[in-house]
């Protein structure tokens, strides 16, 4: 089966990318989704806060997803649900399986990777103690309450202050549970400031920074946890231990881009983001394979996911129609002072329009400038009142500014 563009993943990134490619004139587009419905994680995110930038209004997760699903249904884009992709290779051959068709093999002119991300579990952060029931990731607990109508517990301790964990602290409280507190190993919150305020402070839920769980106790069900303060090396400080009775532990300890398929296709992975290295059109190191959304790096806002996916869809469409002219040697985007990573990591096109760069800082700083320079010459400056690791910084370079770049673009955050 030959297809122009195959999009792997039917969440917000995959939907936006497929629509973007279709609107650019590619009508032979297939979305492959392993779940029974489109929308990705959004159907279980029943709180509002989505779509303010894309649609100009505050939507719930299901409402935001439905806008894109409705758009797909108005097109000839083919959707394969309940379909698991088993393998892809650098020649853009795809092997998938589902109950209806059995084994499926496709050859695509372009592939867009939009598999999203997954949560870290207890096994990945090595919490000592017993192995009782009652330990859930924040996303699983969210699905239980919001979609399955099941209450995971009544007395809750949350480890990690990622955005989903903060949102679930509020959700448990609204459902009548007692949230004893949120414990964060870092000296600063892991989620957006607005979620700290709206989900914790507004509900008098305490946030304990520089703390972690050092033991879980329970035979069949969680009975309690031991928490302790940590030093600058994240080691528990002796004498600060405290036992907290609870029946549920919620883990909100980070997200990991889903890149097993990317690695099978030998796509270059950036160790700083755990996602593919991409250029300004979201094309990876393998020509014709594009990536977007949380599979590239974990975003704060779904609006940014959709924006990057729109870019990927247009890039894939141009690749299929042969309209992409690429540089012999791409421009490298380099991290400078107080920059943990920047996406995209390269600029590969000969003719480049405006480009949005997404970056995260290593540490909190106030009254700084985000500076872009090339060969020692400053070409871009943006002032920021405060920058924080949990909150992505976006900068937009115009085509005129990009023309001043020689071989390398250095992005840094300076006092």
SEVEXPA-576742 format. One record per residue (C-alpha): residue number from 1; x, y, z. Coordinates in Angstrom, 2 decimals, padded with zeros to 5 digits. Layout:
% SEVEXPA-576742
> NUM|X|Y|Z
...
***
This chain:
% SEVEXPA-576742
> 1|000.00|000.00|000.00
> 2|001.56|003.28|-001.13
> 3|000.60|006.52|000.61
> 4|001.78|010.10|000.24
> 5|001.90|010.96|003.96
> 6|001.42|008.70|006.99
> 7|000.92|010.39|010.37
> 8|001.69|008.12|013.33
> 9|-000.42|009.28|016.25
> 10|-003.91|010.76|016.35
> 11|-003.49|013.16|019.24
> 12|-003.36|016.96|018.98
> 13|-000.03|016.90|017.10
> 14|-001.05|014.22|014.60
> 15|-004.43|015.81|013.90
> 16|-002.97|019.27|013.31
> 17|-000.15|017.89|011.12
> 18|-002.53|015.83|008.98
> 19|-004.87|018.79|008.46
> 20|-001.96|021.08|007.63
> 21|-000.61|018.68|004.98
> 22|-004.11|018.21|003.53
> 23|-004.67|021.96|003.32
> 24|-001.33|022.25|001.50
> 25|-002.73|020.03|-001.26
> 26|-001.80|016.48|-000.17
> 27|-005.06|014.55|-000.14
> 28|-003.56|011.06|000.28
> 29|-003.00|011.23|004.04
> 30|-003.41|008.41|006.58
> 31|-003.53|008.83|010.37
> 32|-002.62|005.73|012.38
> 33|-003.84|005.75|016.00
> 34|-003.39|002.89|018.47
> 35|-006.35|003.93|020.68
> 36|-010.04|003.44|019.89
> 37|-010.61|007.17|019.33
> 38|-008.77|010.27|018.15
> 39|-007.65|013.06|020.47
> 40|-004.74|011.53|022.36
> 41|-004.67|012.54|026.02
> 42|-007.08|015.45|025.55
> 43|-010.40|013.60|026.09
> 44|-009.46|013.01|029.74
> 45|-008.36|016.63|030.32
> 46|-011.77|018.02|031.25
> 47|-010.42|021.25|032.77
> 48|-010.24|024.39|030.66
> 49|-007.12|026.29|029.60
> 50|-006.72|024.98|026.05
> 51|-006.94|026.91|022.80
> 52|-006.45|030.48|023.96
> 53|-003.80|031.14|021.29
> 54|-005.02|028.87|018.48
> 55|-008.77|029.52|018.75
> 56|-008.85|032.70|020.83
> 57|-010.99|031.12|023.54
> 58|-010.55|028.90|026.57
> 59|-011.64|025.33|025.85
> 60|-011.58|022.05|027.73
> 61|-009.38|019.26|026.41
> 62|-012.27|017.38|024.75
> 63|-013.52|020.60|023.14
> 64|-010.06|021.41|021.77
> 65|-009.61|017.90|020.36
> 66|-013.08|017.94|018.80
> 67|-012.26|021.08|016.81
> 68|-009.50|019.15|015.02
> 69|-011.47|015.90|014.79
> 70|-014.31|017.80|013.12
> 71|-011.78|019.27|010.70
> 72|-010.41|015.83|009.80
> 73|-013.91|014.42|009.29
> 74|-014.61|017.10|006.68
> 75|-011.69|015.87|004.57
> 76|-010.68|012.68|002.74
> 77|-007.99|011.93|005.35
> 78|-008.13|008.22|006.14
> 79|-008.01|007.23|009.82
> 80|-006.99|003.80|011.12
> 81|-007.96|003.37|014.80
> 82|-006.97|000.48|017.09
> 83|-003.86|000.18|014.95
> 84|-000.40|-000.37|016.42
> 85|002.68|000.50|014.40
> 86|005.25|-002.24|014.93
> 87|008.10|-000.96|012.82
> 88|009.26|001.81|010.51
> 89|012.55|002.09|008.67
> 90|014.64|004.81|007.06
> 91|013.07|003.98|003.67
> 92|009.71|005.04|005.13
> 93|008.25|001.53|005.13
> 94|005.69|000.99|007.88
> 95|004.49|-002.26|009.43
> 96|001.34|-002.07|011.56
> 97|-001.36|-004.39|012.86
> 98|-005.03|-004.13|013.85
> 99|-007.92|-006.56|014.48
> 100|-009.74|-005.66|011.26
> 101|-006.96|-005.77|008.66
> 102|-004.39|-007.95|010.38
> 103|-000.86|-007.14|009.30
> 104|-000.59|-003.89|007.34
> 105|002.38|-002.77|005.28
> 106|002.67|000.73|003.85
> 107|005.22|002.66|001.85
> 108|005.02|006.41|002.44
> 109|006.58|009.29|000.59
> 110|006.73|011.10|003.95
> 111|006.10|010.13|007.57
> 112|005.13|012.46|010.42
> 113|005.97|011.11|013.87
> 114|003.42|012.31|016.43
> 115|003.47|009.59|019.10
> 116|003.46|011.97|022.05
> 117|005.03|011.10|025.39
> 118|004.53|008.83|028.38
> 119|004.84|009.23|032.12
> 120|007.76|008.13|034.25
> 121|006.80|005.38|036.65
> 122|007.96|004.26|040.09
> 123|010.38|001.79|038.51
> 124|012.18|004.61|036.69
> 125|012.76|006.75|039.77
> 126|013.54|003.83|042.10
> 127|011.41|004.59|045.18
> 128|012.29|002.04|047.90
> 129|009.71|000.17|049.94
> 130|006.84|-002.26|049.57
> 131|004.92|-002.87|046.35
> 132|001.24|-002.45|047.35
> 133|-001.67|-001.32|045.22
> 134|-002.60|002.36|045.29
> 135|000.37|003.79|043.38
> 136|-000.59|005.55|040.14
> 137|000.88|008.00|037.68
> 138|-001.04|011.28|037.52
> 139|-002.31|010.56|034.01
> 140|-003.70|007.17|034.98
> 141|-005.48|008.69|037.99
> 142|-006.86|011.42|035.73
> 143|-008.29|008.83|033.36
> 144|-009.81|006.81|036.21
> 145|-011.66|009.83|037.63
> 146|-012.56|011.76|034.49
> 147|-013.38|008.95|032.07
> 148|-013.96|005.76|034.02
> 149|-015.79|007.29|037.00
> 150|-013.48|005.53|039.46
> 151|-011.97|007.13|042.58
> 152|-008.41|005.84|043.11
> 153|-008.19|006.81|046.79
> 154|-009.29|009.06|049.64
> 155|-006.06|010.13|051.35
> 156|-003.49|011.17|048.78
> 157|000.19|012.11|048.66
> 158|001.54|013.44|045.36
> 159|005.20|013.12|044.41
> 160|006.37|015.63|041.82
> 161|004.87|018.95|040.81
> 162|004.45|018.48|037.07
> 163|001.39|020.11|035.57
> 164|-000.76|016.96|035.52
> 165|000.12|016.29|039.17
> 166|-000.90|019.83|040.14
> 167|-004.15|019.53|038.22
> 168|-004.87|016.18|039.88
> 169|-004.25|017.64|043.34
> 170|-007.16|019.98|042.64
> 171|-009.23|017.22|041.03
> 172|-008.87|014.89|044.03
> 173|-009.82|017.75|046.35
> 174|-012.93|018.57|044.32
> 175|-013.94|014.89|044.52
> 176|-013.69|014.99|048.33
> 177|-010.29|013.36|048.85
> 178|-007.75|014.67|051.35
> 179|-004.55|015.70|049.53
> 180|-001.93|015.85|052.28
> 181|000.58|017.63|050.09
> 182|002.67|017.76|046.93
> 183|006.35|016.85|047.37
> 184|008.90|018.10|044.85
> 185|012.58|017.07|044.89
> 186|013.64|020.24|043.07
> 187|013.92|023.63|044.80
> 188|011.29|025.04|042.43
> 189|007.91|023.78|041.12
> 190|007.97|021.52|038.08
> 191|004.79|022.95|036.52
> 192|003.49|026.27|035.28
> 193|003.06|029.07|037.80
> 194|-000.61|029.40|036.91
> 195|-001.18|025.76|037.91
> 196|000.65|026.21|041.21
> 197|-001.65|029.13|042.00
> 198|-004.94|027.76|040.64
> 199|-004.52|024.13|041.70
> 200|-002.61|024.33|044.99
> 201|-002.71|027.78|046.53
> 202|-006.39|028.37|045.76
> 203|-007.23|025.08|047.53
> 204|-004.74|025.42|050.41
> 205|-002.82|022.34|049.30
> 206|000.76|022.57|050.60
> 207|003.74|022.33|048.22
> 208|006.92|020.99|049.85
> 209|009.97|021.88|047.74
> 210|013.29|020.01|048.10
> 211|011.44|016.96|049.46
> 212|010.95|013.42|048.22
> 213|009.46|010.07|049.22
> 214|012.12|007.72|050.57
> 215|009.88|004.77|051.44
> 216|006.42|003.37|050.66
> 217|004.74|001.18|053.27
> 218|001.86|-001.24|052.79
> 219|001.00|-004.89|052.34
> 220|-001.96|-005.13|049.99
> 221|-002.74|-001.40|049.85
> 222|-000.60|001.69|050.48
> 223|-000.65|002.49|054.19
> 224|001.76|005.40|054.30
> 225|004.95|006.99|052.97
> 226|008.09|008.39|054.52
> 227|009.17|011.77|053.17
> 228|012.39|013.66|053.80
> 229|014.05|016.91|052.87
> 230|016.89|016.66|050.33
> 231|020.15|018.55|049.93
> 232|021.52|020.22|046.80
> 233|022.56|016.79|045.49
> 234|019.01|015.42|045.97
> 235|020.18|013.19|048.83
> 236|017.82|012.77|051.82
> 237|018.90|014.76|054.89
> 238|019.07|012.59|057.98
> 239|016.75|013.69|060.74
> 240|014.17|015.29|058.42
> 241|012.15|012.10|057.88
> 242|008.39|012.21|058.43
> 243|005.81|009.42|058.11
> 244|002.52|010.33|056.40
> 245|-000.46|007.95|056.55
> 246|-002.17|007.66|053.13
> 247|-003.89|005.12|050.88
> 248|-002.77|006.53|047.53
> 249|000.47|007.80|046.00
> 250|000.31|009.81|042.78
> 251|003.47|010.18|040.69
> 252|004.00|013.30|038.60
> 253|007.72|012.92|038.00
> 254|008.22|013.80|034.36
> 255|007.32|012.82|030.83
> 256|009.38|010.92|028.25
> 257|008.94|011.40|024.48
> 258|007.82|008.12|022.82
> 259|010.68|007.51|020.40
> 260|011.05|003.76|020.08
> 261|009.77|003.99|016.48
> 262|012.04|006.95|015.76
> 263|015.04|004.90|016.84
> 264|013.97|001.99|014.63
> 265|014.14|004.37|011.67
> 266|017.62|005.49|012.84
> 267|016.46|009.05|013.44
> 268|019.05|011.11|015.31
> 269|017.93|011.70|018.92
> 270|018.93|014.74|020.97
> 271|020.04|013.55|024.42
> 272|018.87|016.84|025.97
> 273|015.26|016.54|024.80
> 274|015.07|012.74|024.34
> 275|013.40|013.56|021.02
> 276|014.46|013.78|017.37
> 277|016.80|016.47|016.12
> 278|014.67|018.56|013.74
> 279|015.08|021.53|011.44
> 280|012.83|024.56|010.98
> 281|010.29|022.44|009.03
> 282|010.37|019.71|011.71
> 283|012.22|017.33|009.38
> 284|014.44|014.84|011.20
> 285|017.89|013.58|010.22
> 286|016.19|011.08|007.86
> 287|014.90|012.86|004.72
> 288|011.12|012.64|004.49
> 289|010.57|011.74|008.15
> 290|009.15|014.62|010.18
> 291|008.30|014.87|013.88
> 292|006.15|017.18|015.97
> 293|004.55|017.66|019.36
> 294|005.67|015.96|022.55
> 295|007.59|013.29|020.64
> 296|010.15|016.04|019.87
> 297|010.19|017.70|023.30
> 298|007.65|018.05|026.08
> 299|005.56|021.19|025.63
> 300|003.78|023.30|028.23
> 301|000.75|024.18|026.11
> 302|-001.21|022.18|023.55
> 303|-001.43|025.35|021.44
> 304|002.34|025.15|020.92
> 305|001.99|021.48|019.98
> 306|-000.55|022.39|017.29
> 307|001.63|025.23|016.02
> 308|004.67|022.97|015.60
> 309|002.49|020.26|014.04
> 310|001.18|022.75|011.49
> 311|004.79|023.44|010.53
> 312|005.52|019.71|010.22
> 313|002.49|019.15|008.01
> 314|003.49|021.94|005.65
> 315|007.07|020.68|005.58
> 316|005.98|017.14|004.75
> 317|003.69|018.41|001.99
> 318|006.55|020.42|000.45
> 319|008.79|017.36|000.65
> 320|006.26|015.18|-001.17
> 321|005.77|017.75|-003.94
> 322|009.51|018.43|-004.25
> 323|009.27|022.08|-003.18
> 324|011.82|021.88|-000.35
> 325|015.25|023.20|-001.30
> 326|017.80|022.26|001.32
> 327|021.21|023.65|002.18
> 328|024.24|021.50|001.49
> 329|025.40|022.15|005.06
> 330|022.64|023.09|007.53
> 331|023.02|025.87|010.07
> 332|023.55|024.52|013.58
> 333|021.58|026.02|016.48
> 334|023.77|026.01|019.60
> 335|022.83|026.34|023.28
> 336|024.62|029.14|025.10
> 337|024.54|030.47|028.64
> 338|021.63|029.20|030.79
> 339|019.97|027.33|027.92
> 340|019.17|023.66|028.48
> 341|017.99|023.03|024.91
> 342|016.64|024.72|021.80
> 343|014.23|023.33|019.17
> 344|014.67|023.30|016.20
> 345|018.32|022.31|016.43
> 346|019.17|023.06|012.79
> 347|018.11|025.29|009.89
> 348|018.14|023.24|006.72
> 349|016.23|025.16|004.05
> 350|017.75|027.48|001.47
> 351|014.80|029.85|001.69
> 352|013.51|030.23|005.23
> 353|010.52|032.24|006.40
> 354|010.01|033.23|010.02
> 355|011.05|030.53|012.51
> 356|009.81|029.98|016.08
> 357|012.41|028.58|018.45
> 358|011.41|026.87|021.69
> 359|013.88|026.78|024.57
> 360|014.12|025.92|028.23
> 361|016.52|027.44|030.71
> 362|018.63|025.59|033.26
> 363|017.87|027.84|036.24
> 364|015.61|030.69|037.34
> 365|016.83|034.18|036.48
> 366|015.21|037.61|036.58
> 367|015.53|040.60|034.24
> 368|017.41|038.83|031.46
> 369|017.81|039.05|027.70
> 370|017.39|036.15|025.29
> 371|020.06|036.78|022.65
> 372|020.59|035.21|019.24
> 373|023.96|035.77|017.60
> 374|026.00|034.47|014.68
> 375|029.78|034.72|014.34
> 376|029.86|037.08|017.31
> 377|027.25|039.44|015.83
> 378|024.01|039.94|017.75
> 379|020.98|039.55|015.46
> 380|018.12|039.15|017.93
> 381|017.29|040.30|021.48
> 382|014.23|039.77|023.65
> 383|013.83|040.94|027.25
> 384|012.25|038.60|029.81
> 385|011.24|039.65|033.33
> 386|011.81|036.12|034.61
> 387|012.73|032.75|033.10
> 388|012.11|029.39|034.80
> 389|012.95|025.78|033.80
> 390|009.28|024.64|033.83
> 391|008.13|027.46|031.53
> 392|009.13|027.36|027.88
> 393|010.53|030.48|026.26
> 394|009.52|031.19|022.65
> 395|011.40|033.47|020.30
> 396|010.48|034.37|016.72
> 397|013.19|035.20|014.19
> 398|012.09|036.90|010.98
> 399|013.38|035.95|007.55
> 400|015.44|039.18|007.55
> 401|017.08|038.23|010.86
> 402|017.69|034.68|009.64
> 403|019.50|035.98|006.57
> 404|022.19|037.39|008.88
> 405|023.09|033.91|010.16
> 406|026.28|032.42|008.75
> 407|027.15|028.88|009.84
> 408|025.85|028.79|013.39
> 409|023.14|030.40|015.51
> 410|023.99|030.79|019.20
> 411|021.07|031.31|021.57
> 412|021.77|032.30|025.16
> 413|020.16|033.96|028.16
> 414|022.22|036.84|029.56
> 415|021.80|039.16|032.56
***
